[in-house]
Amino acid sequence: MAMRLPIVCGVLLLVTALSLHNARVHAADPDIVTDFLVPAGMNASSLDGSFFTSTTLRQVKLVEGTAATVTPVNSKVFPALEGLGVSFAMLQYPPQTLNALHLHPRGSELLFVVQGVLDVGLIDSSNKLFTQTLHEGDLFVFPKGLVHFQINWDQKQTVKAVAGFSSSNPGLIRLAANLFKSGISDAVLQKSFGVTADTIKTLKGY
């Protein structure tokens, strides 16, 4: 029961902040002119409370491994979110794991640390790096489209966090895969980074 209170508080904070965000600025998602969107092939009159309910996170278990894990709850897995400008995710960071450099092209992210200590960072469009150590109960916002990361330096404890997004489908671009697994020619990469061909081959084998 003790663990549920901070999670509930975190969810309430995330929903409130995202609601204020969408009320003050134009959301990444287009505005809708109905209360909510009914998926193609479904009849609005047949919908009930289950349509507005997601059980995606019920089966999430504690993970172990060499990388952080993200369980998204977006419009792809929860159709009721379509057009509403919000989505959610649960994140777990086993000891000494990283959520590597990435960005969300269609939404800002508000991260709430539920358990443990987490180091985070983001880079703005002027190439300035912002870093912070987050503790249980702390929140950190990653503006839409900016490169960011999270890392758990602890050798024993798993860090848990939840995140809200200002889009029903914020998208995900992981820099390493985007640059080195997308088919860009070695020559272009070599000239872009000012490194040797051997270095590019090494990076492509990450």
C-alpha positions, -999 to 999 in steps of 0.1 A, spaced: 0 0 0 29 23 8 42 20 -28 8 29 -43 5 64 -27 35 79 -45 24 63 -78 -11 78 -74 4 112 -65 27 110 -95 -2 101 -119 -23 131 -106 7 154 -110 13 143 -145 -23 146 -156 -26 180 -141 5 193 -157 -3 179 -191 -38 194 -189 -24 228 -182 1 224 -211 -26 215 -236 -48 244 -224 -21 270 -229 -4 260 -261 -13 242 -293 -9 205 -287 11 182 -309 -21 163 -317 -48 181 -338 -78 194 -319 -109 173 -322 -145 186 -324 -161 157 -306 -158 146 -270 -136 117 -281 -128 97 -312 -145 65 -320 -123 40 -338 -133 29 -373 -156 0 -372 -170 7 -337 -204 21 -328 -203 49 -303 -236 37 -288 -221 3 -279 -191 18 -260 -189 14 -222 -164 22 -195 -140 -5 -207 -133 16 -238 -117 43 -215 -98 17 -195 -63 3 -202 -50 -28 -184 -16 -27 -202 4 -20 -170 -12 -48 -149 12 -74 -162 44 -54 -160 69 -72 -139 102 -62 -124 129 -66 -151 165 -75 -149 190 -69 -177 216 -45 -192 192 -18 -205 162 2 -192 128 -9 -203 98 13 -213 62 1 -214 43 26 -234 5 33 -231 -2 53 -262 -30 54 -288 -15 23 -305 -23 1 -275 -51 23 -260 -73 37 -288 -93 59 -264 -63 82 -263 -65 91 -300 -69 128 -304 -68 136 -266 -32 148 -266 -20 126 -238 -2 92 -232 17 74 -205 46 51 -199 62 30 -171 100 29 -170 123 5 -152 161 10 -149 179 -21 -135 212 -13 -117 237 6 -139 214 7 -170 208 35 -195 179 47 -215 201 58 -243 200 91 -262 166 96 -279 139 121 -286 101 123 -290 92 143 -321 56 149 -313 54 154 -276 70 167 -244 77 142 -216 71 147 -179 90 121 -158 81 112 -122 105 91 -101 86 66 -81 116 46 -66 154 52 -64 177 79 -77 180 87 -114 204 109 -134 189 126 -164 200 150 -191 188 169 -221 204 190 -249 188 221 -263 190 235 -298 220 256 -288 238 224 -278 237 232 -241 236 202 -218 212 203 -188 217 175 -162 200 167 -129 200 140 -102 164 130 -94 152 115 -62 119 98 -53 90 122 -58 110 145 -82 97 154 -117 117 165 -147 104 177 -181 119 169 -214 106 194 -241 93 181 -273 120 171 -299 150 176 -276 176 148 -272 177 133 -237 187 103 -216 183 87 -182 208 65 -163 207 46 -131 242 46 -116 233 25 -85 249 -9 -84 221 -26 -66 187 -8 -68 163 -8 -97 148 27 -104 112 30 -113 95 59 -129 64 69 -148 61 94 -176 33 114 -192 34 128 -227 16 157 -244 6 136 -274 -14 104 -278 15 91 -299 47 111 -291 70 90 -312 105 77 -305 137 83 -323 168 65 -309 199 84 -321 222 54 -324 198 34 -345 186 65 -364 221 73 -375 239 40 -378 212 15 -386 191 35 -411 212 29 -443 230 62 -444 262 57 -463 295 54 -445 309 83 -466 282 106 -454 286 96 -418 324 99 -421 322 134 -434 295 144 -409 314 133 -379 349 140 -392 361 105 -383 377 76 -402 360 49 -420 371 24 -394 354 44 -367 321 44 -386 324 6 -390 329 3 -353 299 25 -345 277 6 -369 285 -25 -349 273 -11 -316 
